[in-house]
Amino acid sequence: MTKQPCPGLRRLLDEARRPFIVHHWDADGVASAALAWRNWAEPVATAVPSIGSYTWRAVPEPPGGADALAVLDYGIPGPEYEELERHIAQPLIVLDHHRVPPARLSRGAYCNPAAARGEDWAAASLLLHRVLGAPARGVDAGLAALGVVGDLQPFLDAGKPHPGLEEARRLAGEAGHSLQELREAAVRIDSCYRLLDEDCLRHAVRVAAEEGVEGILGDQRLREAAERANGLLEEALAALQGPEEPARGVRVYRLDMDAYVTSAVGRRLAAEAPEAVTVLVHRFPGSRRGFIYARSLARSLAPVLQRLRSRGLRVGGKEHVVVLEFQGDPGPLLEALLEELAECRHVK
Ligand SMILES: [Mn+2]
């Protein structure tokens, strides 16, 4: 068997029997929370960080009775977790596959082979499946594959090969699902966050933990959420402005809309131009805040992410995605992003 990616984790996992599980709001986060529930411990509650925000302050406080705080698939940089650890009484257990500066926790455990050793893990669900030694068949295999398909959906849709998708195909087969079925399940789960509906996400985790992908696909509430979210996405695509092309191979779109459709729209646009860098400037007119989302299927944006971070900017992302949060005028941040894209344009 392959080696355990985070050997230091075992003792803390064994000690916590009533964890509070906080997970990223996307399909990989939900699949990860469900795997933890099934193969580690029944949580005292599950929750997501404030949707769209990437900071330790967005992580909800553990409720009474929780004997650990577990944060899954939430790609904030290590130092943010060091800050979070100082603000809670329970041990903090972090499991992530985003390429960020690693954390050094004093009481808790930080499991992120991408941060620690530059390893590629296609999804947190895959990492968790391995770390927990979950069964390589049935519901657990299906959930491990679900997170991968959620995170790699743009590759799947563009017909671009990816080693993660091959692994997902194998696991999905063990669970009796096709990748297209998993894609549909991921889309339904992702509709919860697009509607900014946290109860919908709690519901999705419970259904996934109890009945896996099969349960997600058969669930009425998630089906309805997907229909409503689909309407929002169509609305967003119709309201979209652009593209402007401020540099060769960089396409900038703008959207003003009060719904969390940033990544859905960004992914759709990126799939249409797989060789380009797609940038979406999404403003929420009702708050004054918004996100600049950049995605490229052809290019690694990791160096861009690193350089923006070293400028002290609030930025998240992974290998092919960069997300900047703004308040008020997005102009200066967009400028900074375009500068770093130009600076790193020869990196494949
Ligand atoms: Mn993920």
Residues whose N, C-alpha, C, O or C-beta is under 5 A from the ligand:
A	BS01	MN	D28 D73 A123 A124 D151
